[in-house]
Amino acid sequence: MQDILEAIMAAEGSSQPERELAGLAGLPVPESYRGVVVRAEDTRMFDGMATRDKDPRKALHVQEVPTPELGPGEALVAVMASAINYNTVWTSIFEPLPTFKFLQRYGRLSELTRRHDLPYHVVGSDAAGVVLRTGPGVTKWKAGDEVVAHCLSVELEDSAGHDDTMLDPQQRIWGFETNFGGLAELAVVKANQLMPKPRHLSWEEAASPGLVNSTAYRQLVSHHGANMKQGDVVLIWGASGGLGGYATQMALNGGAIPVCVVSSPEKAELCRKMGAELVIDRTAEGFRFWKDEQTQDQDEWRRFGERIRELTGGEDPDIVFEHPGRETFGASVYVAKKGGTIVTCASTSGFNHQYDNRYLWMHLKRIVGSHFANYHEAWQANRLVALGKVHPTVSKTYALEQTGQAAYEVHRNAHQGKVGVRCLAPADGLGVRDTEMRSRHESAINRFRGH
């Protein structure tokens, strides 16, 4: 592994980094590597505890694992950096169910997928790094290519997936519903998960957009989601967070009008740094949408809707960008414009959503479920990053050994933007190839740093 890292580091400052990296093809593949895992033996460790009290640091372990054989259409990537997503938090606290159920199901599909059914699960759904090897049938990528990986894993043996790959019956999220994920020194991906690494970004910056940027693109921009257009008023929950930070940028970049909902003055300031003008600090303004565990407060829905209209000059949101779930969903349905769209993914505050259906059916609103992105959407989202139209939201990074702490911070919502993890990269700031382009966007790239 040290030889691989030295070969990659030789590209730093080189006038021909591609030549340096091409040498990786001649290096042997290590028999094992370090990965962040959860263990099947630990799945009951949090039984009886409230979700908020479950500690990812107790369940996530860095251990040496065997390097799997590559199958057809796959690639082995030396991972320089990864990032924390909420699915890693769920995995680490074994909610809503242990991910070993996913691995067992996948393992029954074929002899090749049986490799994934193991008593440990290497987690992580983001990665930036360098291709080491490709399996039979791969022609688009070769050893030495600098790449980022999106997390859509599909088999495409069923017709249902060929119009929209997210509808493939065997669609899975890599590193969550499959093994050999990105929080590791090496990762195994399907070659069609790979995309070019944006040349003006460092490894940790390039790794951070993958899952959330693609998710935001499908949810907000794609015709499979809200199909946002110029002038739309878009209510964005958690607008400075890992997902919301990209939604805010896409709304601004696409000519929409974001109304950013945050929970602190610091988060409000980050939204303004991104260019948003309409911001609601729901903590400062005391919005509480539940009277108790069973009863929502419709007076608060109304007060929230009135506050939005104050900011927009009397307009309700055309689109509500939903991901908190239970805590906010009733308010989201209420405040959306007549004929508007509530587009939802994830449910970080709870999966059981409740809303008053009168405000949906009588006002002709739509609820659209959205999950990650198909290959084309992920590629388009990555292209926006490569063009400097959308920027990373990395606030801090951790070493691979500190992944548990990084996941703990995301679980406790004690972070801004995205939290990165250095896997093989020994320091932040490495891997930048286009310094001229970077200099043009430096302030935007770094606006979340240190928050």
C-alpha positions in Angstrom: 0.0 0.0 0.0 2.9 2.3 0.7 4.3 1.8 -2.8 0.9 2.8 -4.2 0.7 5.9 -2.1 4.2 6.9 -3.1 3.4 6.5 -6.8 0.3 8.7 -6.4 2.2 11.3 -4.4 4.9 11.4 -7.1 2.2 13.2 -9.3 2.1 16.1 -6.8 3.9 19.0 -8.5 4.7 17.0 -11.6 4.3 18.6 -15.0 3.0 15.3 -16.3 1.0 13.7 -13.4 -0.7 11.3 -15.9 2.7 9.7 -16.7 3.5 9.3 -13.0 0.1 7.7 -12.3 0.3 5.3 -15.2 3.0 3.5 -13.3 0.4 2.1 -11.0 -0.4 -0.6 -13.5 2.9 -2.2 -12.8 2.5 -2.3 -9.0 1.1 -5.4 -7.3 -2.3 -5.3 -5.7 -2.1 -5.6 -1.9 -3.6 -8.8 -0.4 -5.4 -6.7 2.2 -6.2 -3.1 3.1 -7.6 -1.0 5.9 -11.3 -0.3 5.9 -13.9 1.2 8.2 -16.3 -1.6 9.1 -19.3 -2.5 11.2 -19.4 -6.0 12.5 -22.3 -8.5 12.4 -21.5 -9.5 16.0 -22.3 -5.9 17.1 -25.8 -5.5 15.6 -27.6 -5.7 19.0 -25.3 -3.4 20.9 -27.7 -0.5 20.9 -30.9 -2.4 21.6 -33.3 -0.5 23.8 -31.5 2.9 23.3 -33.0 6.0 21.8 -31.7 6.9 18.3 -30.0 10.1 19.6 -28.1 8.1 22.2 -26.6 5.6 19.9 -22.9 6.3 19.3 -21.3 5.6 15.9 -17.8 5.7 17.5 -18.6 2.4 19.3 -19.7 0.6 16.2 -17.3 1.8 13.5 -13.9 0.1 13.5 -10.8 0.4 11.3 -9.5 -3.0 10.5 -7.5 -4.9 7.9 -9.7 -6.8 5.4 -8.8 -9.1 2.4 -8.8 -7.5 -1.0 -11.6 -9.1 -3.1 -11.1 -10.4 -6.6 -12.4 -8.1 -9.3 -15.3 -9.3 -11.4 -16.4 -8.3 -14.9 -17.2 -4.6 -15.3 -15.6 -3.7 -12.0 -12.7 -1.5 -10.9 -10.4 -1.4 -8.0 -9.7 2.2 -6.8 -7.0 3.5 -4.4 -9.1 5.8 -2.3 -7.4 9.0 -1.4 -10.4 10.5 0.4 -14.1 9.8 1.2 -16.8 11.6 3.1 -19.5 11.0 5.7 -23.1 10.6 4.5 -26.1 10.0 6.7 -26.4 6.4 5.4 -23.1 5.7 7.2 -24.6 7.1 10.4 -27.6 4.7 9.9 -25.3 1.8 9.2 -23.3 2.6 12.4 -26.4 2.6 14.7 -28.0 -0.3 12.9 -31.1 1.6 11.8 -33.7 1.1 10.4 -32.2 -2.4 10.2 -28.7 -3.8 10.2 -27.1 -3.5 6.7 -26.1 -7.2 6.9 -29.6 -7.9 5.7 -28.8 -6.0 2.5 -25.5 -7.9 2.1 -27.2 -11.3 2.6 -29.8 -10.5 0.0 -27.3 -9.3 -2.5 -25.1 -12.3 -1.9 -27.9 -14.6 -3.0 -28.1 -13.0 -6.4 -25.1 -14.7 -8.0 -21.7 -16.4 -7.4 -20.1 -13.0 -8.0 -22.2 -11.1 -5.5 -21.6 -13.7 -2.8 -18.4 -11.9 -2.1 -20.4 -9.1 -0.4 -22.0 -11.4 2.2 -19.4 -11.2 5.0 -19.5 -10.8 8.8 -18.1 -7.3 8.3 -19.3 -4.4 6.1 -16.8 -1.9 4.7 -18.9 1.2 4.6 -18.8 4.5 2.7 -20.6 5.9 -0.4 -18.2 8.5 -1.6 -14.7 8.3 -3.0 -12.0 10.1 -4.9 -8.9 8.3 -5.9 -7.0 6.6 -8.7 -7.9 3.5 -10.6 -5.5 0.5 -9.9 -7.1 -2.3 -11.9 -10.1 -2.9 -14.0 -12.0 -6.2 -14.5 -12.8 -7.9 -17.8 -14.9 -5.8 -20.2 -13.9 -2.4 -18.9 -12.8 -0.1 -21.7 -13.6 3.4 -20.5 -11.1 3.5 -17.6 -7.5 2.3 -17.0 -4.9 2.2 -14.2 -3.8 5.7 -13.3 -7.0 7.5 -14.1 -8.1 10.0 -11.4 -11.7 9.5 -10.6 -14.6 10.1 -8.3 -17.2 7.4 -7.7 -21.0 7.9 -7.5 -22.9 5.4 -5.4 -25.4 3.8 -7.8 -24.9 0.1 -8.1 -27.1 -1.6 -10.7 -27.1 -4.9 -12.6 -29.2 -3.8 -15.6 -30.3 -7.3 -16.4 -33.9 -6.3 -16.2 -35.7 -4.1 -18.7 -37.2 -1.9 -15.9 -33.8 -0.3 -15.3 -33.1 0.8 -18.9 -35.4 3.9 -18.9 -34.2 5.1 -15.5 -31.5 3.1 -13.8 -32.9 4.0 -10.4 -35.8 1.7 -11.2 -33.7 -1.3 -11.8 -35.0 -4.1 -9.5 -31.4 -4.7 -8.4 -30.6 -1.0 -7.7 -28.5 -0.6 -4.6 -26.4 2.1 -2.9 -22.7 1.2 -2.9 -21.2 1.1 0.5 -24.6 0.9 2.2 -26.4 -2.0 0.5 -23.2 -3.4 -0.9 -19.8 -4.1 0.6 -16.3 -2.8 -0.2 -17.3 0.9 0.2 -15.3 4.1 0.0 -14.2 4.6 3.7 -11.1 2.6 3.1 -7.7 2.5 1.4 -9.2 0.5 -1.5 -12.7 0.2 -2.9 -14.4 -2.0 -5.4 -16.9 -0.3 -7.7 -18.7 -1.1 -10.9 -16.9 0.8 -13.6 -20.0 2.8 -14.5 -19.8 4.4 -11.1 -16.7 6.2 -12.1 -16.5 9.8 -13.3 -13.6 12.2 -13.9 -12.2 13.9 -10.8 -12.6 17.7 -11.1 -9.0 18.8 -11.8 -9.2 22.0 -9.7 -10.2 20.2 -6.5 -8.2 18.4 -3.8 -8.9 14.8 -3.0 -11.1 15.5 0.0 -13.0 18.3 -1.9 -13.6 16.0 -4.9 -14.8 13.2 -2.7 -17.4 15.2 -0.9 -20.1 16.1 -3.5 -20.7 12.6 -4.9 -23.8 11.3 -3.0 -25.4 14.5 -1.9 -24.7 16.6 -5.0 -26.2 13.9 -7.3 -29.1 13.4 -4.9 -29.8 17.1 -4.9 -29.6 17.2 -8.7 -32.2 14.5 -9.2 -34.4 15.8 -6.4 -34.4 19.4 -7.6 -33.3 19.8 -11.2 -34.2 16.5 -13.0 -37.5 15.7 -14.6 -37.6 12.7 -12.3 -37.7 15.1 -9.4 -39.1 18.7 -9.1 -38.0 19.8 -12.6 -37.0 23.2 -11.2 -37.3 26.2 -13.6 -36.1 29.8 -13.5 -38.0 31.9 -11.0 -39.3 29.0 -8.9 -39.4 29.8 -5.2 -37.7 26.8 -3.5 -37.9 26.2 0.2 -34.8 24.3 1.3 -34.6 22.7 4.7 -31.1 22.4 6.2 -29.8 24.7 3.5 -26.3 24.8 4.8 -26.0 21.1 5.3 -24.5 18.3 3.3 -27.5 18.0 1.0 -29.1 21.4 1.4 -25.8 23.2 0.6 -25.8 21.7 -2.9 -29.6 22.3 -3.3 -29.0 26.0 -2.5 -26.2 26.3 -5.1 -28.3 24.6 -7.7 -31.3 26.8 -7.1 -29.1 29.9 -7.4 -27.3 28.5 -10.4 -30.6 27.6 -12.1 -32.3 31.0 -11.7 -34.6 29.9 -8.9 -35.2 31.8 -5.6 -34.1 29.7 -2.6 -35.7 30.3 0.8 -33.1 28.8 3.1 -34.1 27.2 6.4 -31.3 26.8 9.0 -30.9 26.4 12.7 -28.2 28.9 13.7 -26.8 32.4 12.8 -23.6 30.6 11.6 -25.6 28.5 9.2 -27.5 31.5 8.0 -24.3 33.3 7.2 -23.1 30.3 5.1 -26.2 30.5 3.0 -25.6 34.2 2.4 -22.0 33.4 1.4 -23.4 31.1 -1.2 -25.5 34.0 -2.5 -28.9 33.3 -0.9 -30.8 36.4 0.3 -33.9 34.8 1.9 -33.0 32.9 5.1 -35.0 31.7 8.1 -33.3 30.8 11.3 -36.0 28.5 12.7 -34.3 28.3 16.1 -34.0 32.0 16.5 -37.6 32.5 15.4 -38.8 29.7 17.6 -40.6 27.5 15.1 -41.8 24.3 16.8 -44.1 22.2 14.5 -45.0 19.6 17.2 -46.9 20.4 20.4 -45.9 16.9 21.7 -44.9 13.6 20.3 -48.4 12.9 18.9 -49.7 16.4 17.9 -48.6 18.8 15.3 -49.2 22.5 15.7 -51.0 23.9 12.7 -50.7 27.5 14.0 -47.0 27.1 13.6 -47.5 25.9 10.0 -49.4 29.1 9.4 -46.8 31.3 11.1 -44.1 29.6 9.0 -46.0 30.2 5.8 -46.6 33.8 6.7 -42.8 34.2 7.3 -42.0 32.7 3.9 -44.4 35.2 2.2 -42.8 38.1 4.1 -39.5 37.2 2.5 -40.8 36.4 -1.0 -43.2 39.3 -1.4 -46.3 37.2 -1.0 -45.4 34.0 -2.8 -45.6 30.4 -1.5 -42.9 27.9 -2.5 -43.3 26.2 -5.9 -40.9 23.5 -4.6 -40.2 22.2 -1.1 -36.9 20.4 -0.9 -37.6 17.9 1.9 -35.2 15.6 3.8 -35.7 16.1 7.6 -38.9 14.0 7.4 -41.1 13.6 10.4 -40.3 16.9 12.2 -41.0 19.1 9.2 -43.1 17.2 6.7 -46.5 18.4 7.8 -45.3 22.0 7.6 -43.8 21.3 4.1 -47.1 20.1 2.7 -48.9 23.0 4.2 -46.7 25.8 2.9 -46.2 24.6 -0.6 -47.9 26.6 -3.3 -51.2 25.4 -4.8 -50.1 23.0 -7.5 -46.6 22.9 -6.0 -44.3 20.0 -5.4 -42.9 18.5 -2.2 -39.9 16.4 -3.2 -38.6 14.2 -0.5 -35.6 12.0 0.2 -34.2 10.5 3.4 -35.8 11.2 6.8 -33.1 12.3 9.2 -35.6 13.2 11.9 -37.8 10.1 11.5 -39.3 8.0 8.7 -43.0 8.2 9.8 -44.3 11.3 8.1 -47.6 12.8 9.0 -49.5 15.6 7.2 -53.0 16.9 6.7 -54.1 15.5 3.4 -56.7 18.3 2.9 -53.8 20.6 2.1 -52.5 18.1 -0.5 -55.6 17.0 -2.4 -57.6 20.1 -2.3 -54.7 22.3 -3.4 -53.5 19.8 -6.1 -50.0 19.5 -4.6 -47.7 16.6 -5.4 -45.4 14.6 -3.2 -42.5 13.1 -5.2 -40.2 10.5 -3.7 -36.6 10.8 -4.8 -33.6 8.5 -4.2 -30.0 9.2 -5.2 -29.7 9.6 -9.0 -29.3 7.6 -12.1 -25.9 7.4 -13.9 -26.7 10.3 -16.3 -27.9 12.6 -13.4 -24.8 11.8 -11.4 -22.6 12.6 -14.3 -24.4 15.9 -14.9 -24.1 16.8 -11.3 -20.4 16.0 -11.3 -20.0 18.1 -14.5 -21.3 21.2 -12.7 -18.6 20.7 -10.1 -15.9 20.2 -12.8 -17.1 23.4 -14.5 -16.9 25.4 -11.3 -20.7 26.1 -11.3 -21.2 24.2 -8.0 -18.6 24.0 -5.3 -17.7 21.6 -2.5 -19.1 22.2 1.0 -16.3 20.6 3.0 -16.1 22.1 6.5 -13.6 19.8 8.1 -11.8 16.5 7.5 -10.7 13.6 9.7 -8.1 10.8 9.2 -9.4 7.3 8.4 -8.8 6.3 12.1 -11.2 9.1 13.2 -14.1 8.1 11.0 -16.2 7.2 14.1 -15.8 10.7 15.4 -16.7 12.2 12.0 -19.9 10.1 11.9 -20.7 11.0 15.5 -20.6 14.7 14.5 -23.0 14.2 11.6 -25.3 12.1 13.8 -25.4 15.0 16.4 -25.8 17.6 13.6 -22.7 19.3 15.0 -21.3 19.9 11.5 -21.8 22.2 8.6 -21.7 21.1 4.9 -19.9 17.9 4.4 -17.3 16.2 6.7 -14.5 14.6 4.7 -12.3 11.6 5.6 -8.7 11.3 4.4 -8.1 7.6 3.5 -4.7 7.3 1.8 -4.2 11.1 1.5 -1.7 12.1 4.2 -2.9 15.7 4.3 -5.6 18.1 3.0 -5.0 20.0 -0.2 -3.4 17.3 -2.3 -4.4 16.3 -5.8 -5.0 19.7 -7.4 -4.1 19.6 -11.1 -5.6 22.8 -12.4 -4.3 25.6 -10.2 -5.4 28.4 -12.5 -9.0 27.4 -12.4 -8.8 26.8 -8.6 -7.5 30.3 -8.1 -10.6 31.7 -9.8 -12.9 29.8 -7.3 -10.8 29.6 -4.2 -13.1 31.6 -1.9 -16.2 29.6 -3.0 -14.3 26.3 -2.6 -13.3 27.3 1.0 -16.4 29.1 2.3 -17.4 26.1 4.5 -13.9 25.5 5.9 -13.5 25.8 9.6 -17.3 25.9 10.3 
